[in-house]
Amino acid sequence: MFGSTVLNQRQHVGLQRLMALAGVTHSSLGPSKRYKFIQDELSGESSLVCSCFRILENLELTCTVGQLVYETIQAHQKVYHSGSGCLLFLAGAWSGAALVCLQRGVSVPHITSALSEGMEVCLDVCRTCKISTEGLVLSKKPIVEASCASSHLQRTTGVITGGQRKINLRHSRHLCAVESGNVSTGLQQHSQRSKHADIAHIAEALSHGCVNAMNLVVETSQMQSKGNQQDVGAFTFDVTKVMTCVLPGIPEEDACVLSGCVLLVSNEQASVAQHLKEQHLNVAVITGDLTDTYHHLGFKRPTGIQYVSDHLDLSSLSKEEEWVENVMVFLLKLDVNLILVSGVASRKLIQCCCRHFILIVDKMKVSVLKALGTATGAVPVSYATQLSKYCVGAGASVVIWRDHSNNERKSSVALNISTAGNSGLVTAVITSCVYGKLQVLEDQFWACAYRLHHALRDRAVLPGAGITEVLCIQQLVKKAERHMELCKETNDSAQQTKAGKTNPYTNMVLQLMAEGLIDYISTVMVNTGRVSKVRARTAVCQQVQNCNGSLQLTAKFSQLFLDGESETTEKLDEAPVVKVYDNVCVKQETWRKALDLVMLVLQTDAEVITGVDNQADVAQTDLMFL
């Protein structure tokens, strides 16, 4: 994929590859994303994509940098479901900044030190300009650092020593990815009557061009809140209890939201569900695979053991068949009707259960299993043979919501699993007549859902549409100018000593970091198709000079950012303020991971090119060993 990019073997090849890879995803930035077809030359199959994550997912990345980028994007997408394009773009832009510095003879420690200082400037801007969502009504009242992003920032790859960030990268396949399992969903107390309007108000500002997807998210949050009416005054939007069901062949306007767990099953499973309708079912929950060869995490099979028999019994059952018989004894004894599995279920067991009208549903989200287990009283077990009457839950029901068995698709029947108790589960049904577009629509839904989730959890948002980036550019430029003045003030020996402890290249690096942010904003504007790159950069630079750190003045910039018909900034004063907001933790983690990628590749390249002296202090403190 790098055939069109000429790599200079005498320079840092890793940084060049990172820049080349970032260039592939430029068209996926901003609300005006462009669809791409990616075709496999061997099989001839093609995929329709319009996001950075899906583009990388469909590319064959053979180089080390490509694998590192993909794992980083994959981990980021798993937690935040947005920001991947910005992450890769800035990683490429700041890689270019590092290359420019290397060409000018700047050492790697000086580059990494200045890059870290620039990142602290950007993160400080985020902390300063974030807007409170107190009471779910957007206001400009500053809030205390309450979001979890603050704690994440304290665990970045650098530690603060002597006022500067000392580089000490820790190698991780996910680059210190934030776990999503411990995310709190508690929100501010407010009246039941006004909360839906407030949620819709915030959601509109976070839609980022995906209006239909965000409307579906709002419906999902409203349906989830109706099930929590016993907790009057409190509102939660728990994305872990939200599911999506993709139905092809149906117009997009027929997308809807249903209470319960809606999923596609085969015709064979549907016949069992038809038999079980209007019954209160006994439920068993299995974590892991439901197969004869499955062993739970941590299991260690004894080594060096061989099983020997003194005779050959050709009539004996196979190991799997014997296991199926044992499992069926447990299930029939406990009168289990419904088995929910997080992993894969044995095909033979499924067929055997169908003959006894026992429905098995596998490949379910762990969070959904937990919710259903809590609502029915089912206790999750690792193996079916661990089931007892104390583990089996009750009160579940299944109904066939929609039947497309006339189609030739393997899974053509939509089944709805609900419980007598409130499980909080809600399913968004994604529909489209264009099969290749379903993945895009589903990704847009999850991006919107997590934007709303993070905004409510953080209780704060950032000015969107490039405003936060403009403020960062302004602060980076000011910081660079102060460093330049400090380096010039070397008249007396005391000042020379002070200047000697200052990174003399910080000015250059910060300016280049600002250029990367300018390039990012202007690229998003170009993707609207209504403004050229030159005019976009001009507009950004003019806004940086005029904003003076004021959100009120900078807010006018959002109109030009979203609507590129006006190719100059002359009419900005007359333009209405467009309310667009970004997530605090997502933006901070996106920038941090982008810089982590650059530093990891930069320092790895330096080790490959120059070698490492294990006795040198520099090698031990400023380079990372792989």
Residue, then its C-alpha position, 0 to 999 in steps of 0.5 A: m500500500f506504500g507503493s506510491t510513497v518513496l521512502n528515504q532509507r537514510q531517514h526514519v522510515g517508521l515515521q515516513r510510513l506513519m505519515a503515508l498511512a495517515g494520508v490514506t484516511h484524510s477523506s474520512l475526517g469530519p462530518s462530511k465523510r466520503y464513502k470508499f470501496i476497498q476491493d480485494e484483488l485476490s477474491g474480488e470482494s469489496s467493502l463499502v467504508c467511510s471511517c478510518f477504523r474500517i479503512l484500516e480493518n480492510l487493508e493488508l498491513t504487513c509492516t510493523v508500523g502498520q500493525l502498531v497503528y491498527e492495534t492502537i486504532q482498534a483499542h481506541q475504537k473499542v472504548y470511544h467509537s469515535g476520534s480514530g480519524c483525528l488520531l491517525f491524522l495528527a499522528g501523521a502530521w506530528s510525525g512530519a514535524a518530527l522528521v523536519c526537526l531531524q532533518r534540521g539536526v535536532s536530537v531525539p531527546h529534544i524533540t520528545s521533550a518539546l512534543s510533550e510540552g506542546m501536548e501539555v499546552c493542548l491538554d491545559v486548553c481542554r481543561t480551561c475551555k470545557i463547558s459544564t452540562e450541569g443539570l443537562v443544560l449547556s452553560k458556560k460555567p466552569i466546573v471542577e475537574a470531575s471527569c475520568a479523563s483527568s485521572h487518565l492524563q495523570r497516567t500518560t506515558g511521561v512523568i513530570t520532573g523539574g517542570q518538564r515531561k521526562i520521556n519514559l514510554r511503556h510498551s503496550r499493544h494498546l498504548c495504555a488503552v482505557e478500560s471501559g468496564n468500570v465506566s460510571t453512568g451516574l448523572q446529575q439529578h433533574s426533573q423527569r419532565s424536562k430531562h428528555a428535552d435536555i438530552a435531545h438538546i445535548a444530542e443535537a450538538l453532538s450529532h456531528g452530521c449524523v442526525n438520523a443516527m443521533n435521533l435513534v440514540v435519543e429514542t434509545s435513551q428515552m426508552q431506557s429511562k422509561g424503564n427506570q421510573q422507579d428511580v424518580g429524578a435520576f437519569t442514566f444512559d447505559v450504553t452497555k445495555v444497548m444493542t443493535c440489530v441489523l436488518p437488510g432489505i428494509p428502508e432506512e426510515d423504518a429504523c426503530v428502537l425496541s425494549g428487550c434484546v432483539l437479534l437474528v436467528s436461523n429458521e431452525q431456532a425460530s421454530v423453537a422460539q415459536h413453540l416457546k412463545e407466551q411461556h415463562l422460560n427457565v434461563a441458563v447463562i454460560t460465559g465462554d464457549l459451549t463446546d466440549t473443548y472449551h476451557h475457562l481462562g486460566f485453565k492449564r492442561p496437564t502436559g506429558i499425559q497419554y490415555v491408553s486403553d487395552h481394547l478398541d471399542l468401535s461402537s463407543l460414542s465420540k467425545e463430543e457426542e458423549w459430552v452432548e449427552n451429559v449436557m442434555v441430562f443436566l438441561l432436561k433435569l433442570d427444565v431449562n428452555l433458554i440458554l444464553v452463551s457469550g461465546v460459540a455453541s456446539r452445532k451438535l448441541i444446538q441440533c439436539c436442543c432444538r429436538h427438545f425445544i430448548l433454544i440456544v442463543d450464542k455470541m451475545k455481549v457479556s454486558v447483555l448476558k449480565a443484564l438478562g442474568t440479573a433480571t431473571g436471577a440466573v447465575p453465570v457459569s463457565y460450563a453447562t455441567q456446573l448448572s444447578k437449580y440455584c443457577v437457573g433463572a426464570g421469567a424470560s420470554v421470547v417472541i418472533w418480532r419479524d420474520h424474513s424466512n422467505n429470504e435466502r439469508k441464513s439468519s432471517v428471523a428477528l427474535n425479541i428476548s425480554t424479561a418480567g423484571n426490568s433489565g434495562l436492555v434496549t435494541a436499536v434496529i438498523t435498516s437499509c436497502v443497501y446491504g453494504k451501507l448497514q455497517v456504516l449506519e451501525d458505526q454511526f449509531w454507536a459513535c453517536a451513542y458513545r458521544l452522548h454517553h461520554a458527555l453525560r458521564d463527564r458532565a462537560v463538553l468542549p467547543g466543537a467545529g474546530i474551536t478547541e483546536v484554534l485555541c490550542i494553536q493560539q496557545l502553542v504559538k504564544k508558548a513558542e514565542r515565549h521560548m524564543e524570547l527566553c533563548k535570546e535573553t543571554n546577555d549575562s552569565a546567569q541568563q546563559t545558565k538559565a538558557g542552557k537548561t532550556n530546550p533551544y528547539t522548543n520554539m520550532v517544535l511547538q510551531l510545527m505542532a500548531e501547523g499540524l492542527i491547522d492542517y487538520i482543521s483545514t482538511v476537515m473544511v476541504n472535505t465539505g467540498r465547498v472550500s479549497k485548501v488554501r482558503a481553508r488554511t487562510a481562514v484558520c490562520q486569520q481566526v487564530q490571530n483574531c480569537n484572543g482566547s475568547l470563546q464568544l469570538t471563536a464560536k463564529f468560526s464554527q459556521l465557516f467550519l461546517d458550511g464552507e460556502s463562504e470562502t472568506t471570513e468577512k461574513l463571520d460576524e453576521a453568521p449565527v453561532v452553530k452549537v457543536y460540541d466534542n467530548v472531553c475525554v475522547k479528544q484528550e485521549t485521541w491527542r495523547k494516543a497520537l503523540d504516543l504513536v509518534m514518540l514510540v515510532l520515533q524512538t524505535d527508529a532512533e534505536v535502529i538507526t543509531g544503535v543503543d549503548n546500554q551503559a549510556d544514561v541517555a539510552q536508559t532514560d530517553l529510549m524504549f527497549l523493545 
